[in-house]
Structures are given as C-alpha cells and as structure tokens.
C-alpha cells in the first residue's frame, strides 16, 4: 500500500510546467528533470485511472508539436527534449509506435474521441515513416530500440513487438473512424507480425526470445564486444561459456538461426508484456527469466547476472560511484516487465513475486522512493517505476478494463488467494469514479462496486468455479461466466 501511495507523490514531484513549452512528466530526479517520450509512454499506462488525464493530453500535445517541428512532420516522435527546447535525439525506432499505442490506452480510459482522432491521423504518418526503415520488407523495422547498447541497430525485438501492437491499435482506430480498407491492411500486417515473431524470434535452445536479428558477421562483432566489455572473470563465468560456445557454432556453421541471444536483455520480455507470445513459449520464458533476478529484481542486461545471484543483494552505490553505466544494473523498469508478463499469462499469484521484489527497493535509501537502479543508485525517483505496482494492481488484480467512450467497464478480478480484503477507491474512468471493495470469508466472496454515474454498464467476470451468484441479495443469471451490472451501487456475493 505504501509503495502504491508514494508512487502518486513521486509522480507529483516529476510534473513540470515549462513556460513556452508546456506541461509534462519528467523522467527522474535529480539528473533528468526534462521530457522523454518513451518514459512518459510507459508511465502513463501505469497512471491511467490514478491521475487526472489533463497531464496526458498536455504532454502528448507538447511532444507532437516538438516532434513535428524537429522531424519535419514525418511522424517520427523524438526521444528526449530538455526544458530549454533542445532535442537530444530525434527518436528511436520503437518510440513513435509507443506514442500511438499509449494514445489508444488513454482513449480507452477517458473516452476522448477527439484526442484519439488527432493521434490516429498522426499514426498514419508514423506508419509511412516506419516503412521507410524496413529495407527488406519483412515488417521488421531496422534501427535502435529501447536497449541502449552500442551496435544493437539491426532488427530489434522490442521494435518488432511495438510495431505489431501499433498495427493492432491502428486497426482498432480505423474501425472506430470507419476506414475499413485501412483497418483490413493494418490488421493483416499485425497478424503476420504476431505469427512471425513467435517463429523467427524464438530461441528454443534457451527458452527465450532473441535479442536481435542480424548477419553472422555482425553477431560475431557483438559477441566479441560482450565478451570484452560485459564478461568479468570470476563474476559471470556462465555468460563466458554460453557466448564462446555461440561464437564457435556460428564460425563452424553449426548455428541454424537468424536471431541471437547475447546480452539477455529485459526487452526480450516484450512479446509477453504485449500479450502476443504463444502461451507455451511465454510460460517457458517466464520460468527461464527468473534465473536473472535477485531479491531486488531483474538484471536489465541479463549477461551481468553473477554466478552467485546473492552477490548484489545489498547496496550497489559503492560499485557504481565512478562513470555511470547500466552494465551491471538491476532496474525496476525490467522487473516491471516480469510483473506485467505474469499478469498476462499466469495471473496475480505469480506477478506478486515481482511486485514484492519492487517493494524491496522502496525506501531502501531515500524514504518514499524506489531508485532508478536497484536498490540505491541513479535517480532517487524514477517515473516509470510505478508501473510494476499500479498496472498489476488495477488492471490485473482488480481486473479493470474500461471502454469509456461506450460507457462500458469489464471487471475481471484476479485477487491473490492470500488476500482477505482489498479496496480500490475513486478510479478515474471517463466522467465518473469507480470504487471496488473485496472481502473473502470462509465460504463466500463479496464485491461491492460503486460508480458515481448511473448510465454506465459493468460486466463482471466470475471465477470459473462459480455457478450461483447474487447481486443486491437477489439471484441473477450467469451468461458465459459473466454478469451485467447497472446503476450506481451493486453488491455481488458468491
């Protein structure tokens, strides 16, 4: 509860109003008090329902305006802009897709159709921009993604996954705005990408998705860099053995794949967090990913995982006091991905493990915060750290899935079995507030659902085992495992 509540305060600290620029959410303090498109895209998904959406509208308007000016209206969204208006990076190859994807989620929670219309039209420009960077026309856009490692600029998994989700979102928008030809085109390409990602990017020998796809020569180059810069004698010998074996197999022609696992990046979880991984692959990948975690979370570049996983289960500030880098960093950003992936594929019981790892960082060094690098280095407050708590809690455990434009909310709760009570109050959806109260007694479960407007519909998904249910003390009919609620107050018992 403290971690969730203080996440709201942390967010307040990071909101910036800059004269002549606008209003947005900075990335972290003290070093990054300006605006990053990917940081805000990730963070806003975690703030949906928990914050007035004016912040989202204002920030997206500002980023679009700056990006249009800097990138000549190409659709490309910048990576980073300082509060003096200086743009550092014209935009990485996953950020324009993230921008549109997040706009879709903002719409789903707010129902703001005019906001969506603006970013649907911008999304059409984004698609033209992306196609210009797919030189072999396989839908895998080339260039740097979110992994900040020199040389990872061929075909990157996170770029492919964001492109797939972007196309799905654009297809949904095209349906809303009655453009059936575009809808069919976007949907077809999204389906192709989903299928191919699960074929081309899956590493069956290690039960994970590949970091990147590239030529064998480029792969050898990156393996040599990893061995030279990321492997330390006596620290991560497991990585030396794997990479030397991989290099040997490539050189002798005994390696049959076009993809490569070299850095073991957290971004390889992106098919899972997007929900497009085949279930069998997802569960295998989640089992394998736990190898790269300690009590504080996930190594953002798994290659740094020490042979003794308990080696860094304490302060790391002394180790990282010199030139800053992420080479041996555990980051909540990566642990967030594990929590979200578990929500998608195995549910709250499994997600809770990673939420607890995130909570282990809370107040470790600075009261009320979780650091950028776990548990006590980098920014003492980092915007996107709230995602691994807020999204599992609101969207998985309480199961809130809104369609605010149509005044419809689907609730599919997945409360951990050990919880006897839980309350979520005043969640902002469209023009109203939703509150949910859960109580478990020996033989029954009660959900009290309140909303502040009477003209909304709520579909409540029941557990598979439930066959008898009452609403406001009256028996109701279950249809496809669901009951429909109307009015402002409903008490469900089963």
Backbone torsions as a table, in degrees:
resi	resn	phi	psi	omega
1	UNK	NA	-43.6	179.6
2	UNK	-62.9	-41.6	-179.4
3	UNK	-61.3	-42.3	178.2
4	UNK	-65.9	-48.0	-176.8
5	UNK	-64.3	-44.6	-179.1
6	UNK	-69.4	-23.7	173.3
7	UNK	-59.7	-33.7	176.3
8	UNK	-67.1	-42.8	178.8
9	UNK	-65.2	-43.6	178.4
10	UNK	-56.6	-42.1	178.6
11	UNK	-61.6	-43.4	178.2
12	UNK	-57.2	-39.7	-179.2
13	UNK	-62.4	-27.6	-171.4
14	UNK	-94.8	-7.7	178.4
15	UNK	-71.3	131.9	-179.2
16	UNK	-124.1	135.2	170.6
17	UNK	-113.4	111.0	-173.4
18	UNK	-111.9	114.8	179.2
19	UNK	-55.0	133.5	179.2
20	UNK	82.8	-10.5	179.1
21	UNK	-116.5	-61.6	-179.2
22	UNK	143.9	-162.3	-172.5
23	UNK	-117.1	129.8	179.4
24	UNK	-161.2	-174.9	-178.4
25	UNK	-110.7	119.7	177.7
26	UNK	-75.2	166.8	-170.0
27	UNK	-83.1	-42.7	-175.7
28	UNK	-175.1	162.5	-179.9
29	UNK	-125.5	143.1	12.3
30	UNK	-94.5	-11.7	-166.0
31	UNK	-87.1	-18.7	-173.4
32	UNK	-126.4	62.3	-178.6
33	UNK	-85.0	33.4	177.8
34	UNK	-131.1	-162.5	-162.3
35	UNK	-112.4	130.7	174.8
36	UNK	-121.8	132.5	-178.1
37	UNK	-68.8	-41.7	-177.3
38	UNK	-69.8	-37.4	177.7
39	UNK	-61.1	-44.5	-178.8
40	UNK	-70.0	-38.3	178.7
41	UNK	-59.3	-45.2	179.2
42	UNK	-67.0	-45.4	-174.2
43	UNK	-67.9	-40.4	-177.6
44	UNK	-61.3	-32.6	176.3
45	UNK	-62.4	-31.1	177.7
46	UNK	-83.2	-16.8	-179.3
47	UNK	-95.3	-8.0	-179.2
48	UNK	-57.9	127.8	-177.9
49	UNK	87.7	-20.2	-176.0
50	UNK	-103.7	-3.9	-176.1
51	UNK	-148.5	147.8	175.2
52	UNK	-55.8	128.7	-173.4
53	UNK	-70.9	-5.3	178.0
54	UNK	-57.1	-33.1	176.6
55	UNK	-60.2	-41.6	-179.7
56	UNK	-65.8	-47.1	-178.8
57	UNK	-60.5	-46.9	-176.4
58	UNK	-64.4	-43.5	-178.1
59	UNK	-66.0	-43.5	-178.9
60	UNK	-66.2	-36.5	176.3
61	UNK	-63.3	-43.7	179.6
62	UNK	-64.1	-47.8	-178.1
63	UNK	-64.6	-38.6	178.3
64	UNK	-64.3	-45.2	-179.3
65	UNK	-60.7	-47.2	-179.6
66	UNK	-66.2	-41.8	-179.4
67	UNK	-64.8	-43.3	178.6
68	UNK	-59.3	-42.8	-178.9
69	UNK	-69.0	-42.5	-174.9
70	UNK	-77.8	-34.5	-175.5
71	UNK	-107.0	20.6	171.7
72	UNK	56.5	42.2	175.0
73	UNK	57.0	30.8	-179.2
74	UNK	-80.0	-12.7	-173.7
75	UNK	99.9	-21.6	-178.1
76	UNK	-65.1	134.5	-179.5
77	UNK	-100.9	131.7	-178.4
78	UNK	-63.0	159.4	175.6
79	UNK	-85.5	-44.6	-165.7
80	UNK	-152.6	134.3	175.9
81	UNK	-138.2	132.1	179.1
82	UNK	-78.3	166.8	179.5
83	UNK	-73.8	-3.4	170.8
84	UNK	-96.2	6.4	177.0
85	UNK	89.9	-1.7	-179.7
86	UNK	-77.2	127.5	178.1
87	UNK	-93.5	126.0	-178.4
88	UNK	-86.5	-39.1	-172.1
89	UNK	-140.0	127.7	-175.8
90	UNK	-69.4	-9.6	174.1
91	UNK	129.0	130.9	176.5
92	UNK	-82.5	171.1	-166.2
93	UNK	-82.0	1.5	173.4
94	UNK	-110.4	-10.0	-168.3
95	UNK	-76.6	-33.4	178.5
96	UNK	-66.5	-38.8	176.2
97	UNK	-64.9	-45.2	179.6
98	UNK	-57.0	-39.5	-178.5
99	UNK	-59.1	-45.1	-178.9
100	UNK	-74.2	-39.8	178.6
101	UNK	-59.0	-45.6	-179.3
102	UNK	-65.9	-36.5	175.3
103	UNK	-57.7	-38.6	178.5
104	UNK	-63.7	-44.8	179.7
105	UNK	-66.1	-37.1	175.9
106	UNK	-60.3	-43.5	177.0
107	UNK	-60.3	-44.4	-176.7
108	UNK	-60.6	-32.5	-179.1
109	UNK	-89.1	-24.5	-175.9
110	UNK	-105.8	-28.2	-175.1
111	UNK	76.1	13.2	-176.0
112	UNK	-80.1	94.0	-173.6
113	UNK	-72.2	-31.1	179.6
114	UNK	-72.0	-36.6	172.0
115	UNK	-57.8	-47.3	-178.3
116	UNK	-63.1	-39.9	-178.2
117	UNK	-58.4	-41.2	179.0
118	UNK	-58.6	-44.1	-173.5
119	UNK	-86.5	-17.5	168.3
120	UNK	-66.8	-46.2	178.4
121	UNK	-63.9	-38.5	176.7
122	UNK	-66.2	-35.9	179.0
123	UNK	-59.8	-33.1	176.7
124	UNK	-62.4	-38.5	176.4
125	UNK	-67.9	-39.6	178.5
126	UNK	-57.8	-43.2	-177.5
127	UNK	-64.2	-39.4	176.5
128	UNK	-63.8	-42.1	178.0
129	UNK	-61.2	-45.1	-178.5
130	UNK	-64.6	-41.4	-179.1
131	UNK	-60.9	-31.8	178.6
132	UNK	-68.6	-14.3	-179.9
133	UNK	-112.3	22.1	173.0
134	UNK	-116.6	79.3	-168.0
135	UNK	-70.0	-24.2	178.9
136	UNK	-105.7	10.8	172.1
137	UNK	55.3	38.9	176.8
138	UNK	-107.1	10.6	-179.4
139	UNK	74.1	0.5	174.7
140	UNK	-94.0	99.6	-177.5
141	UNK	-66.4	135.7	-177.0
142	UNK	-93.4	150.3	175.2
143	UNK	130.0	172.8	-178.6
144	UNK	-63.6	135.0	172.1
145	UNK	-102.0	-147.6	-175.6
146	UNK	-79.5	-9.6	179.8
147	UNK	-84.3	116.0	-174.0
148	UNK	-89.8	68.8	177.7
149	UNK	-126.5	125.4	-177.7
150	UNK	-57.3	131.0	176.8
151	UNK	98.6	-12.9	178.8
152	UNK	-87.1	71.7	-175.0
153	UNK	-133.9	24.4	173.9
154	UNK	-94.3	-121.4	174.7
155	UNK	-97.2	117.2	-174.5
156	UNK	-108.9	140.5	-175.7
157	UNK	-61.4	-45.5	-176.5
158	UNK	-64.4	-32.4	176.6
159	UNK	-65.9	-43.9	179.6
160	UNK	-62.3	-42.8	-178.4
161	UNK	-68.1	-44.1	177.8
162	UNK	-63.4	-34.4	176.9
163	UNK	-65.9	-41.2	178.4
164	UNK	-62.1	-47.5	-180.0
165	UNK	-65.6	-40.0	176.4
166	UNK	-55.9	-45.7	-179.1
167	UNK	-66.6	-37.9	175.3
168	UNK	-61.7	-43.9	-179.5
169	UNK	-65.6	-42.7	178.6
170	UNK	-63.1	-35.7	176.5
171	UNK	-64.4	-41.0	178.2
172	UNK	-65.7	-39.7	177.3
173	UNK	-65.2	-42.0	-179.8
174	UNK	-61.4	-34.6	175.2
175	UNK	-63.3	-46.0	179.9
176	UNK	-60.6	-39.1	-175.1
177	UNK	-98.3	16.0	170.7
178	UNK	56.1	55.2	173.6
179	UNK	-124.7	77.4	-170.2
180	UNK	-63.4	-33.6	-179.6
181	UNK	-66.3	-44.3	177.3
182	UNK	-66.2	-39.0	178.9
183	UNK	-57.9	-45.7	-178.5
184	UNK	-64.5	-39.6	-179.3
185	UNK	-66.8	-47.6	179.6
186	UNK	-62.3	-44.5	-177.0
187	UNK	-64.9	-39.4	179.5
188	UNK	-62.9	-45.1	-178.9
189	UNK	-68.9	-36.0	176.9
190	UNK	-62.9	-40.8	179.5
191	UNK	-66.4	-40.0	177.9
192	UNK	-62.5	-46.0	-179.8
193	UNK	-63.0	-43.6	179.6
194	UNK	-58.1	-46.3	179.7
195	UNK	-63.6	-47.0	-174.0
196	UNK	-71.2	-33.9	177.4
197	UNK	-60.0	-38.4	179.6
198	UNK	-75.6	-11.4	176.6
199	UNK	-102.5	-57.1	-171.1
200	UNK	-72.4	-26.3	-171.1
201	UNK	-106.6	-1.6	-176.5
202	UNK	-86.1	130.1	177.4
203	UNK	-101.3	95.1	-174.0
204	UNK	-70.0	-19.4	-178.7
205	UNK	-77.9	-24.5	-178.1
206	UNK	-121.1	3.6	178.6
207	UNK	54.1	53.0	177.9
208	UNK	-157.3	166.6	173.9
209	UNK	-87.4	147.7	-179.1
210	UNK	-65.6	152.7	172.9
211	UNK	-68.1	-45.9	-172.8
212	UNK	-155.7	164.0	170.6
213	UNK	-119.3	133.5	-177.4
214	UNK	-163.4	177.6	175.5
215	UNK	-68.0	160.5	178.3
216	UNK	-62.4	-38.0	178.7
217	UNK	-62.2	-43.1	179.4
218	UNK	-66.6	-38.2	178.6
219	UNK	-62.2	-44.1	177.9
220	UNK	-59.9	-42.8	179.2
221	UNK	-59.1	-44.9	-178.3
222	UNK	-71.9	-34.3	175.5
223	UNK	-63.1	-42.8	179.1
224	UNK	-63.0	-40.4	176.8
225	UNK	-62.1	-44.1	-179.0
226	UNK	-63.8	-42.7	179.1
227	UNK	-64.3	-37.3	-177.5
228	UNK	-77.0	-40.0	-170.5
229	UNK	-106.9	-20.1	-172.6
230	UNK	-115.8	-13.3	179.7
231	UNK	-104.4	128.5	-178.0
232	UNK	-121.6	125.6	179.2
233	UNK	-55.2	131.3	178.8
234	UNK	83.7	-6.2	179.6
235	UNK	-105.9	-60.9	-176.3
236	UNK	-127.0	63.6	-179.4
237	UNK	-63.1	-30.7	177.8
238	UNK	-56.2	-40.0	-178.6
239	UNK	-68.5	-39.5	178.0
240	UNK	-60.0	-45.0	-179.1
241	UNK	-61.7	-46.8	-178.1
242	UNK	-64.6	-44.5	-176.1
243	UNK	-71.4	-38.4	177.2
244	UNK	-64.6	-38.7	177.4
245	UNK	-67.0	-41.2	178.1
246	UNK	-62.0	-44.7	179.3
247	UNK	-61.6	-43.8	179.5
248	UNK	-59.8	-43.6	-178.5
249	UNK	-65.8	-39.6	177.8
250	UNK	-63.3	-45.7	-176.2
251	UNK	-66.6	-32.9	-179.2
252	UNK	-93.8	6.1	176.0
253	UNK	77.0	20.3	-176.3
254	UNK	-103.6	18.0	-178.7
255	UNK	-115.5	116.5	-169.0
256	UNK	-93.1	2.6	-171.0
257	UNK	-108.5	160.4	174.5
258	UNK	-96.5	-7.6	179.3
259	UNK	-109.2	162.6	-173.2
260	UNK	-141.5	137.4	170.3
261	UNK	-104.7	107.5	-176.7
262	UNK	-122.5	-51.9	-176.3
263	UNK	-95.8	-13.3	179.2
264	UNK	55.7	51.4	-173.8
265	UNK	-73.2	149.7	176.1
266	UNK	-61.3	-24.8	-179.6
267	UNK	-64.9	-14.4	177.2
268	UNK	-71.8	-5.7	172.5
269	UNK	-83.2	-4.0	-173.0
270	UNK	-59.8	-34.5	175.0
271	UNK	-62.6	-28.5	179.8
272	UNK	-77.7	-45.6	-178.8
273	UNK	-66.5	-27.9	176.6
274	UNK	-81.0	-13.6	179.2
275	UNK	78.5	20.4	-178.0
276	UNK	-106.6	-2.8	178.0
277	UNK	-72.0	139.7	169.7
278	UNK	-56.3	141.3	-172.7
279	UNK	-59.2	-43.4	-179.0
280	UNK	-61.7	-41.6	178.3
281	UNK	-66.7	-41.6	-178.1
282	UNK	-60.5	-46.5	-178.3
283	UNK	-66.4	-39.5	176.4
284	UNK	-62.7	-41.3	-180.0
285	UNK	-66.2	-37.8	178.8
286	UNK	-67.4	-39.3	176.5
287	UNK	-62.3	-42.7	-178.4
288	UNK	-69.3	-35.2	-175.1
289	UNK	-65.6	-27.8	-178.4
290	UNK	-62.9	-20.7	175.8
291	UNK	-59.2	-26.0	-173.3
292	UNK	-99.7	17.3	-177.9
293	UNK	-120.2	146.8	165.5
294	UNK	-119.0	-164.1	-172.6
295	UNK	-69.1	-14.2	178.9
296	UNK	-97.7	-10.8	177.5
297	UNK	135.7	-152.0	-169.0
298	UNK	-102.7	133.6	170.8
299	UNK	-65.5	122.8	-173.8
300	UNK	-67.1	-31.5	166.1
301	UNK	-115.5	103.0	-170.6
302	UNK	-60.9	-20.1	177.9
303	UNK	-55.9	-25.3	-178.2
304	UNK	-80.1	-7.0	-178.1
305	UNK	-56.5	121.8	-178.2
306	UNK	-74.1	155.1	177.5
307	UNK	-58.0	-36.8	173.3
308	UNK	-97.5	103.1	-172.9
309	UNK	-65.6	-18.1	179.4
310	UNK	-85.9	0.1	-174.1
311	UNK	-56.3	-37.2	-174.3
312	UNK	-116.7	35.2	177.0
313	UNK	-90.8	50.0	179.0
314	UNK	-160.9	-169.4	179.6
315	UNK	-57.5	138.7	176.3
316	UNK	-114.2	1.8	-174.3
317	UNK	-59.7	-40.6	-178.2
318	UNK	-63.6	-32.1	-177.4
319	UNK	-75.4	-26.8	-173.8
320	UNK	-109.6	19.1	-174.6
321	UNK	-72.0	-19.8	-177.6
322	UNK	-82.8	-139.8	-179.0
323	UNK	-62.1	128.3	-174.5
324	UNK	-71.2	136.2	169.8
325	UNK	-155.7	167.4	-179.3
326	UNK	-102.8	13.0	-170.2
327	UNK	-58.8	-37.7	-177.0
328	UNK	-120.0	31.2	-171.5
329	UNK	-92.3	135.5	162.1
330	UNK	-93.2	130.7	-176.3
331	UNK	-132.1	138.2	176.2
332	UNK	-58.8	-30.3	177.1
333	UNK	-54.6	-40.7	177.9
334	UNK	-74.9	-41.3	179.5
335	UNK	-63.9	-35.2	173.0
336	UNK	-50.7	-45.4	-176.4
337	UNK	-60.8	-39.9	178.5
338	UNK	-65.2	-42.6	178.5
339	UNK	-62.4	-43.5	-179.3
340	UNK	-67.7	-39.9	179.5
341	UNK	-64.0	-42.0	177.9
342	UNK	-62.5	-39.4	176.1
343	UNK	-57.6	-40.6	-177.4
344	UNK	-68.6	-36.5	-167.0
345	UNK	-116.0	-30.8	-178.1
346	UNK	-128.4	-7.9	171.5
347	UNK	94.0	-176.1	-168.2
348	UNK	-65.3	-32.5	-178.6
349	UNK	-58.4	-39.8	-179.9
350	UNK	-80.2	-37.6	179.7
351	UNK	-63.0	-31.3	-176.3
352	UNK	-59.5	-34.1	178.5
353	UNK	-56.3	-44.2	-176.5
354	UNK	-81.0	-28.5	172.1
355	UNK	-63.5	-38.2	177.2
356	UNK	-67.7	-36.9	175.8
357	UNK	-61.9	-41.8	176.2
358	UNK	-61.8	-44.0	-179.1
359	UNK	-65.1	-25.6	176.8
360	UNK	-61.9	-23.2	178.7
361	UNK	-84.2	-19.5	-173.3
362	UNK	-63.9	125.2	179.1
363	UNK	62.8	17.1	179.6
364	UNK	-60.5	-42.7	-179.3
365	UNK	-118.5	-51.4	178.3
366	UNK	-108.1	124.0	-178.5
367	UNK	-56.6	131.1	174.0
368	UNK	86.1	5.9	-178.4
369	UNK	-134.2	163.4	165.7
370	UNK	-118.9	134.4	-175.5
371	UNK	-74.9	161.8	175.0
372	UNK	-60.4	-50.6	176.8
373	UNK	-105.6	123.7	-173.8
374	UNK	-75.6	140.3	-5.7
375	UNK	-96.9	-4.9	-167.9
376	UNK	-153.6	42.4	177.5
377	UNK	-141.3	160.4	-177.6
378	UNK	80.8	-144.1	-179.1
379	UNK	-68.8	135.1	179.7
380	UNK	-77.5	-14.8	171.2
381	UNK	-141.6	132.3	-175.2
382	UNK	-132.1	128.9	-170.5
383	UNK	-55.8	-52.6	-168.8
384	UNK	-76.2	-1.6	178.8
385	UNK	-63.3	-19.8	-179.1
386	UNK	-70.9	-18.3	-170.5
387	UNK	-65.4	-37.4	-177.6
388	UNK	-73.6	-7.9	172.8
389	UNK	-104.6	-54.1	-172.6
390	UNK	-63.9	-48.1	-175.1
391	UNK	-66.3	-49.1	175.7
392	UNK	-58.3	-40.8	-176.9
393	UNK	-66.7	-51.6	-173.6
394	UNK	-79.4	-46.7	-170.4
395	UNK	-93.3	-19.8	178.8
396	UNK	-106.0	-59.5	-175.0
397	UNK	-67.8	-47.8	173.3
398	UNK	-85.7	-16.0	169.4
399	UNK	67.9	34.8	-175.4
400	UNK	-83.6	120.4	-179.5
401	UNK	-132.2	92.7	-172.6
402	UNK	-89.7	154.6	166.4
403	UNK	-132.4	77.9	-168.0
404	UNK	-63.6	-33.5	-178.5
405	UNK	-60.0	-36.8	-179.9
406	UNK	-97.4	8.8	178.8
407	UNK	53.1	47.0	-179.0
408	UNK	-130.0	132.6	176.1
409	UNK	-125.9	129.0	171.0
410	UNK	-100.8	128.8	176.5
411	UNK	-112.9	121.0	179.3
412	UNK	-130.4	73.4	-172.7
413	UNK	-65.5	150.5	177.4
414	UNK	-143.9	64.8	-175.7
415	UNK	-72.1	134.2	176.9
416	UNK	-55.9	143.3	-172.8
417	UNK	-62.6	-26.3	-178.5
418	UNK	-81.6	-6.7	-178.4
419	UNK	-87.1	129.9	177.3
420	UNK	-98.1	-18.6	176.3
421	UNK	-155.0	154.2	177.3
422	UNK	-162.0	143.1	-178.4
423	UNK	-135.9	136.5	173.6
424	UNK	-127.3	122.4	-172.7
425	UNK	-118.5	138.6	169.4
426	UNK	55.9	49.4	173.3
427	UNK	-74.1	129.4	-174.9
428	UNK	-85.5	116.7	176.8
429	UNK	-135.7	116.8	-178.7
430	UNK	56.9	-126.4	-177.2
431	UNK	-98.1	17.2	-175.7
432	UNK	-142.4	175.4	178.5
433	UNK	-118.1	136.4	179.3
434	UNK	-113.0	134.9	174.9
435	UNK	-127.9	143.6	-178.3
436	UNK	-135.8	134.9	179.2
437	UNK	-129.7	126.8	-176.4
438	UNK	-116.5	134.1	174.5
439	UNK	-138.0	133.0	176.7
440	UNK	-116.9	123.3	173.4
441	UNK	-109.9	-176.8	-172.4
442	UNK	-55.9	-46.5	-173.5
443	UNK	-116.3	6.6	-174.8
444	UNK	-153.5	160.9	174.9
445	UNK	-125.0	136.7	176.6
446	UNK	-123.4	132.2	172.0
447	UNK	-118.6	123.1	171.6
448	UNK	-104.4	119.5	-175.4
449	UNK	-114.7	125.0	179.1
450	UNK	-128.2	137.5	170.9
451	UNK	-134.5	152.0	-170.7
452	UNK	-87.6	-5.0	176.8
453	UNK	-123.0	145.5	-172.8
454	UNK	-88.6	-14.9	-170.1
455	UNK	-100.5	27.4	175.6
456	UNK	-105.1	152.5	176.5
457	UNK	-112.4	137.0	178.7
458	UNK	-123.5	123.0	172.9
459	UNK	-100.0	121.7	-175.9
460	UNK	-108.7	117.7	179.7
461	UNK	-85.6	123.3	-178.5
462	UNK	-89.5	155.7	171.7
463	UNK	-58.5	150.6	-176.4
464	UNK	-58.3	-29.6	-175.1
465	UNK	-78.8	-10.6	-174.4
466	UNK	-83.2	127.2	177.7
467	UNK	-120.5	-16.6	-179.9
468	UNK	-129.9	131.3	-178.0
469	UNK	-147.6	146.6	173.8
470	UNK	-119.5	148.6	173.2
471	UNK	-125.2	121.2	-176.0
472	UNK	53.4	44.1	176.0
473	UNK	70.2	13.3	178.0
474	UNK	-121.0	136.7	178.2
475	UNK	-66.0	142.2	178.8
476	UNK	-130.5	161.4	-179.4
477	UNK	-85.4	135.6	176.4
478	UNK	-94.1	129.9	179.4
479	UNK	-123.1	115.0	-179.1
480	UNK	54.0	40.1	177.5
481	UNK	76.8	11.7	-172.1
482	UNK	-132.4	150.1	170.2
483	UNK	-123.2	149.7	-179.2
484	UNK	-106.0	132.5	-178.2
485	UNK	-113.6	147.2	175.2
486	UNK	-136.9	162.7	-179.6
487	UNK	85.9	178.0	-173.5
488	UNK	-83.5	-29.0	-174.7
489	UNK	-132.6	131.7	177.9
490	UNK	-142.6	135.9	175.3
491	UNK	-116.6	116.2	-176.6
492	UNK	-104.0	133.7	177.1
493	UNK	-134.4	135.3	174.8
494	UNK	-150.2	NA	NA
